[in-house]
Amino acid sequence: MSDHVLLIEQPGDWKPHFPDYPVVLAADYLTHPDHAAGKSRLRVINLCRSLRYLSVGYYCSLLAEARQHKVVPSVRTLQDLSRKSIYSLDTEDIDRKVARVLGRKRSGLEPTAFEITVFFGQCAPKELREIAQQLFTVFPTPLFKVEFRLVGQWRIEALKPMALNSLDAEQEDAFFSALETYLKRPWRKPRGTRSYKYDLAILQNPEEDLPPSNRAALNHFVRLGRTMGLEVDLIDRRDFGRLAEYDALFIRETTRIDHHTYRFARKASSEGMVVIDDPDSILKCTNKVYLAERLSANKVPTPRTLVLRRENLLTAEEHIGYPVVLKIPDGSFSRGVFKAENRAELEEIGRRLLKESDLILAQEFVYTEFDWRIGVLNKQPLYACQYLMSRKHWQIVNHQAKGRLRQGGARTLAVEDVPPMVIKTALKAANLIGDGLYGVDLKQTDRGMMVIEVNDNPSLDAGVEDALLKEDLYRRILEDFVRRLDLTRKR
């Protein structure tokens, strides 16, 4: 009895001139009881035409794993290859090698895009064979296409599984040669088939201009999570229907109420998942009117603040004076924040903002060279940063800069080196919101500490917030997810 079997979707996919291999139709594999038991050492090579989610090919890999057959591609690999936002995490390191290899080989007037086919880790161009083998090691798939594009430097643009029936005669010869070599190798357990205690989804948007976490930080979460019993997947807004497959949700996309980020948080919470940012925190933090009222009622020091309507716009002039800062309630990362130097600017900015919201916020302008940001997790300080104002600007982020937004620099400090009053004030503010992950922005002035706002979705960027803690920053956050999940399981 053969120790391997090849699955095809249609009888015509296996042509008369093909070599003599044990071939089984996908429909037979799915339904025939002989394939269900007693063959745990069977190697299954899934060559179905379609491997998309819930297709016949997908179910073949799914049932193969359930039967403890050794299948390529695995369900995990199919999920990884389903979206560039997921597999690009694993191709970043390979991209550096691509840039080195192709940078020497392709330049000048040559095309800025090309593709290769990879069969069981083998490809035709000699200079790319090591890269093809690396890709197959990360994404064990019998046959797939790799698209390369020159954008400043050469990189992998896309990975796309191929179907056996799409190959031409030359490709068929290369495929079966690679298959024969592959079947002679001892079986290696593919990446992603390990057992993880929990599944964590990280919601992110690769197209966001100013995301809460840069790509390097997301890489750290994925890599470290897998060493801590967490299977970490990057998801995007298109994965809303799959959210219940996970145990926890970590939102690393800028949150808003009238936005899919809030719908994800609500859905996760309703499914009993551990979620950061939880929907209550999003509600409380993203609306500056609510936050101002909450801080004032609990005697947390802030700059002088007023809630304005069309009818009382000029009270800002009387009670605060100029310059005065005007804010839309749900702005973030310095968006929707403007400074009025006189009555004309107050009226012009106020009228414009009041078209978006019936209420806006007026706040005393307090200039400092930097803002404190204290990261708080589970009611304890996590990290401390000083964010410097953008050059020749009064905010940390200058969205009006020519060309593109500009940001000031940052200094990261050990929590124990921060003045105690900064930490005490930050904790008082954050603990009014909940026990999640928050970033409290404060100004240290001659009049004492002032809380500017509490962020439910604070920045966690590699090279900034992790400058001192390094990997421990991500590990502490992931450990808190595990702690919460363990508590949930005990209930």
C-alpha positions in Angstrom: 0.0 0.0 0.0 1.4 3.4 -1.0 2.3 5.9 1.8 1.1 8.8 -0.2 -1.9 9.9 -2.3 -2.6 12.8 -4.7 -6.0 14.5 -4.6 -7.5 15.9 -7.8 -10.9 17.6 -8.2 -11.9 16.4 -11.7 -11.0 13.2 -13.5 -9.7 15.2 -16.4 -7.1 16.9 -14.2 -4.9 13.8 -14.4 -3.9 13.5 -18.1 -3.2 10.2 -19.8 0.5 10.9 -20.2 1.0 11.8 -16.5 3.2 9.4 -14.4 1.8 6.5 -12.5 1.0 7.9 -9.0 -1.8 6.9 -6.6 -4.5 9.5 -7.5 -7.9 9.9 -5.7 -10.8 12.2 -6.6 -11.5 14.8 -3.9 -15.1 13.7 -3.7 -14.0 10.1 -3.0 -11.5 11.2 -0.3 -14.1 13.3 1.5 -16.8 10.6 1.5 -15.1 7.2 1.3 -14.7 5.5 4.7 -11.5 3.7 3.7 -9.7 7.1 3.8 -11.0 7.9 7.3 -9.0 5.6 9.6 -6.0 3.5 10.0 -3.7 5.5 7.8 -2.3 8.2 10.1 1.1 8.0 8.2 -0.5 8.7 4.9 0.9 11.7 3.0 -1.8 13.6 1.2 -0.9 16.1 -1.6 -3.9 18.3 -2.3 -3.9 19.3 -6.0 -7.5 20.5 -6.1 -8.3 23.3 -8.5 -9.7 25.6 -5.8 -8.3 25.9 -2.3 -10.3 28.9 -1.2 -12.1 29.0 2.1 -14.9 26.3 2.3 -14.2 25.0 -1.2 -13.8 21.2 -1.9 -10.0 21.7 -1.8 -10.2 23.4 1.6 -12.3 20.6 3.0 -9.8 18.0 1.8 -7.0 19.6 3.8 -9.3 20.1 6.7 -10.4 16.4 6.8 -6.9 15.2 6.2 -5.8 17.0 9.3 -8.7 15.6 11.2 -7.7 12.1 10.1 -4.1 12.8 11.1 -2.9 12.5 7.6 0.2 14.5 6.6 -1.2 17.0 4.2 0.2 19.8 2.0 -1.1 22.4 2.0 -2.4 22.5 5.5 -5.4 24.5 6.5 -3.1 26.9 8.3 -1.1 27.4 5.1 -4.3 28.0 3.1 -5.4 30.7 5.6 -2.0 32.3 5.6 -2.0 32.5 1.8 -5.6 33.8 1.6 -4.6 37.4 2.3 -1.5 39.4 1.7 -1.9 41.2 5.0 -1.3 37.9 6.7 1.4 36.3 4.6 3.4 39.5 4.1 4.5 39.3 7.7 6.3 36.1 6.9 7.8 37.3 3.7 9.4 40.5 5.1 12.7 38.8 6.0 12.7 37.0 2.6 12.1 40.3 0.9 15.5 41.5 2.1 17.1 38.6 0.3 15.0 39.3 -2.8 16.2 42.9 -2.9 19.9 41.8 -2.6 19.6 39.1 -5.3 17.4 41.0 -7.9 19.1 44.3 -7.2 22.2 42.9 -8.8 20.4 41.1 -11.6 17.7 43.4 -12.9 17.9 47.1 -13.4 17.9 49.8 -16.1 15.2 49.5 -18.7 14.2 45.9 -17.8 10.6 45.2 -16.6 9.5 46.3 -13.2 7.5 43.2 -12.5 7.8 39.5 -13.3 6.7 36.1 -11.9 8.0 32.6 -11.3 6.4 29.3 -10.6 7.5 27.2 -7.6 7.0 23.5 -7.5 7.7 21.9 -4.1 10.3 24.6 -3.4 11.9 24.4 -6.8 12.0 27.0 -9.5 13.8 27.6 -12.9 15.9 30.8 -12.2 19.0 29.7 -10.5 19.4 32.9 -8.5 16.0 32.5 -7.0 16.1 28.9 -6.0 17.1 29.6 -2.4 14.3 32.1 -2.1 11.8 29.5 -3.6 12.9 26.9 -1.1 12.5 29.4 1.8 9.0 30.3 0.6 8.1 26.6 0.4 9.4 26.0 3.9 7.2 28.8 5.2 4.2 28.0 3.0 4.3 24.3 2.1 2.1 24.3 -1.0 2.7 21.9 -4.0 2.6 24.6 -6.7 2.3 28.4 -6.4 3.1 31.5 -8.3 5.4 34.3 -6.9 5.0 37.8 -8.3 7.8 40.2 -7.9 7.6 44.0 -8.3 10.2 46.8 -8.3 9.0 49.6 -6.0 12.2 51.3 -5.0 13.7 47.9 -4.5 12.6 44.4 -5.6 10.1 42.7 -3.3 7.5 39.9 -3.3 4.2 41.4 -4.5 2.0 38.3 -4.2 1.9 34.6 -3.6 -0.9 32.7 -5.5 -1.6 28.9 -5.4 -1.8 27.3 -8.8 -3.9 24.5 -10.1 -2.5 21.4 -11.8 -4.8 21.7 -14.8 -3.4 25.2 -15.5 0.2 24.0 -16.3 1.6 23.9 -19.8 3.8 21.0 -21.1 7.1 22.4 -19.9 5.7 23.2 -16.5 4.2 19.7 -16.2 7.7 18.2 -16.6 9.1 20.5 -14.0 6.3 19.8 -11.6 6.6 16.0 -11.7 10.4 16.2 -11.4 9.9 18.3 -8.2 7.2 16.0 -7.0 9.5 12.9 -7.3 12.2 14.7 -5.4 9.8 15.8 -2.7 8.4 12.3 -2.1 11.9 11.0 -1.5 12.3 13.3 1.5 11.3 12.3 5.0 8.2 14.0 6.2 8.6 17.3 8.1 5.8 18.6 10.1 4.6 21.8 8.4 4.7 25.2 10.2 1.5 26.0 11.9 0.3 22.5 12.9 1.4 22.9 16.5 -1.2 23.0 19.2 -1.7 26.4 20.7 -3.6 27.1 23.9 -5.5 30.2 22.6 -6.1 32.0 19.3 -5.6 35.7 19.2 -6.7 37.9 16.3 -5.0 41.3 15.8 -7.2 43.7 13.8 -5.1 46.0 11.7 -5.2 48.0 8.5 -2.0 47.9 6.4 -3.2 51.0 4.4 -3.6 53.2 7.5 -1.3 56.3 7.4 -0.7 56.5 11.1 -1.5 53.1 12.6 -1.3 52.4 16.4 1.4 49.8 15.7 4.0 49.6 12.9 4.7 46.5 11.0 7.8 45.6 13.1 5.7 45.8 16.3 3.0 43.5 14.8 5.8 41.1 13.9 6.9 41.0 17.5 3.3 40.2 18.7 3.0 37.4 16.2 6.4 35.8 16.9 6.3 36.1 20.6 2.7 35.0 20.9 3.6 31.7 19.4 6.2 31.1 22.1 3.6 31.8 24.8 0.8 29.4 23.7 -1.0 32.0 21.5 -1.7 31.5 17.9 -1.6 35.1 16.6 -3.3 36.0 13.3 -3.4 39.4 11.7 -6.9 40.1 10.4 -8.6 43.0 8.7 -12.1 44.4 8.3 -13.0 41.6 5.8 -12.6 39.0 8.5 -15.6 40.1 10.5 -17.5 36.9 9.7 -14.6 34.8 11.0 -14.2 36.6 14.3 -15.8 34.0 16.4 -13.1 31.5 15.4 -10.8 33.2 17.9 -10.5 33.4 21.7 -9.4 37.0 21.9 -9.2 40.2 19.8 -6.5 42.9 20.0 -7.4 46.0 18.0 -4.4 47.7 16.4 -6.3 49.9 14.1 -7.4 53.5 15.0 -10.8 53.1 16.7 -13.9 55.2 16.2 -17.5 54.7 17.2 -19.1 54.9 13.7 -16.5 52.5 12.3 -15.9 48.8 11.8 -13.4 48.8 14.7 -16.2 49.4 17.2 -18.4 46.7 15.5 -15.5 44.3 15.8 -15.2 45.1 19.6 -18.9 44.7 20.1 -19.0 41.5 18.2 -16.0 40.1 20.1 -17.5 41.1 23.5 -20.9 39.5 22.6 -19.1 36.3 21.7 -17.5 36.2 25.2 -14.0 36.9 23.8 -11.3 38.8 25.6 -11.0 42.1 23.7 -8.7 45.1 23.9 -10.0 47.7 23.1 -13.2 46.7 24.7 -16.3 48.5 23.4 -16.9 50.5 26.6 -13.4 51.8 26.5 -13.8 52.9 22.9 -17.1 54.7 23.8 -15.5 56.5 26.7 -12.2 57.4 25.2 -13.0 58.3 21.6 -15.5 61.0 22.6 -13.7 63.9 24.1 -16.9 65.4 25.4 -17.6 62.4 27.6 -14.0 62.2 28.6 -13.9 65.8 29.7 -17.0 65.4 31.8 -15.7 62.2 33.4 -12.3 63.7 34.3 -13.9 66.9 35.7 -16.4 65.0 37.8 -13.6 63.0 39.4 -11.3 66.1 39.9 -8.6 64.9 37.6 -6.7 68.1 36.6 -7.0 69.2 33.0 -6.6 72.5 31.0 -9.7 74.7 31.3 -12.3 73.1 29.1 -15.8 74.0 27.8 -18.4 72.1 25.8 -19.6 74.4 22.9 -22.7 74.5 20.8 -23.6 76.9 18.0 -25.4 79.1 20.5 -22.5 79.6 22.9 -19.5 79.5 20.7 -18.1 82.8 21.9 -18.2 81.8 25.6 -14.7 80.2 24.8 -13.5 83.8 24.3 -14.8 84.9 27.7 -13.9 81.9 29.8 -10.7 80.7 28.2 -9.3 83.4 26.0 -6.8 83.2 23.1 -5.3 81.1 21.8 -7.9 78.5 22.3 -7.9 74.9 21.1 -11.0 73.5 19.4 -11.6 69.8 19.1 -14.1 67.5 17.4 -15.3 64.9 19.9 -13.9 61.8 18.1 -10.5 63.0 16.7 -7.4 61.0 17.2 -3.6 61.4 16.6 -4.0 65.2 16.6 -6.6 65.0 13.9 -9.6 67.3 14.3 -7.7 69.6 16.6 -7.3 73.2 15.7 -6.0 76.4 17.4 -7.8 79.7 17.1 -5.8 82.9 17.8 -8.7 85.4 17.6 -12.4 85.7 17.3 -12.5 85.4 13.5 -10.6 82.1 13.6 -12.8 80.9 16.5 -15.9 81.6 14.5 -14.5 80.1 11.3 -13.2 76.9 12.9 -16.2 76.6 15.2 -18.7 76.8 12.3 -16.7 74.2 10.3 -16.5 71.7 13.2 -20.1 72.2 14.2 -21.1 70.9 10.8 -19.7 67.5 11.8 -21.0 67.5 15.4 -23.6 69.3 17.5 -21.1 69.7 20.3 -17.4 70.5 20.2 -14.7 71.0 22.8 -12.8 74.2 23.6 -9.7 73.9 25.7 -7.1 76.2 27.1 -3.9 76.2 25.1 -1.0 75.0 27.2 2.3 74.8 25.4 5.0 72.5 26.6 8.0 71.2 24.7 6.7 67.6 25.1 3.7 65.6 26.2 4.0 62.8 28.6 2.4 59.5 27.5 2.0 56.9 30.2 0.9 53.5 29.0 -1.3 51.7 31.4 -2.3 48.0 31.3 -4.6 46.4 33.8 -4.4 49.5 36.1 -0.6 49.4 36.2 2.0 51.6 34.4 3.5 49.8 31.5 5.7 52.3 29.7 6.5 56.0 29.7 7.4 58.3 26.8 7.9 62.0 26.2 6.5 63.0 22.8 8.1 66.1 21.4 6.2 68.7 19.4 6.6 68.5 15.6 9.2 71.0 14.3 7.8 74.6 14.2 4.4 73.3 15.2 2.3 73.2 18.4 1.2 69.6 18.1 3.0 66.2 18.2 1.7 65.4 14.8 1.4 68.1 12.1 -1.3 67.0 9.6 -1.0 70.3 7.7 2.7 69.9 6.8 3.4 70.1 3.1 3.8 66.8 1.4 3.0 64.5 4.3 2.3 64.5 8.0 5.2 65.2 10.3 5.8 64.0 13.8 8.0 65.2 16.6 10.6 62.9 18.2 10.2 60.8 21.3 12.1 59.8 24.4 11.3 56.6 26.3 12.0 56.5 30.0 11.9 53.8 32.6 8.6 54.0 34.6 10.6 54.3 37.9 12.5 57.3 36.5 9.2 59.3 35.9 8.2 61.9 38.5 5.7 60.1 40.8 3.0 62.7 40.3 3.0 62.0 36.5 2.3 58.3 37.2 -0.2 59.0 39.9 -2.2 61.3 37.7 -2.1 59.0 34.7 -3.3 56.1 36.8 -6.2 58.1 38.3 -7.3 59.1 34.8 -6.9 55.6 33.2 -8.6 53.8 36.0 -11.7 55.8 35.5 -12.1 54.1 32.1 -11.4 50.4 32.9 -8.7 47.8 33.2 -7.7 47.6 29.6 -4.7 49.1 27.7 -4.6 52.9 27.7 -2.3 55.8 26.9 -2.7 58.8 29.1 -1.4 62.1 27.6 -0.4 64.7 30.2 1.3 68.1 30.3 3.7 69.0 33.2 3.3 72.7 33.8 4.0 75.3 36.5 0.4 74.8 37.6 0.9 71.1 38.1 0.0 68.1 36.0 -2.8 68.3 33.4 -4.4 65.4 31.7 -5.0 66.1 28.0 -6.8 62.8 27.1 -6.9 59.1 27.7 -6.4 57.0 24.6 -8.0 53.5 24.3 -5.8 52.6 21.4 -2.3 53.9 22.3 0.7 53.7 20.0 2.9 50.6 20.4 5.6 51.1 17.8 8.9 49.2 17.5 11.7 51.7 18.1 9.6 54.1 20.3 7.5 52.7 23.1 9.6 49.5 23.2 12.9 51.4 23.3 13.7 50.3 26.8 11.5 47.2 27.4 12.3 45.7 24.0 10.4 42.4 23.6 9.2 42.6 27.2 6.7 45.2 26.2 4.9 42.9 23.8 5.4 39.9 26.2 3.7 41.8 29.0 0.7 42.6 26.9 0.4 39.1 25.6 0.8 37.7 29.1 -2.2 39.8 30.1 -4.3 38.3 27.3 -3.3 34.8 28.6 -4.2 35.9 32.1 -7.6 37.1 31.0 -8.3 34.1 28.9 -7.4 31.7 31.8 -9.8 33.6 34.0 -12.5 33.4 31.4 -12.0 29.6 31.0 -12.3 29.1 34.8 -15.8 30.8 35.0 
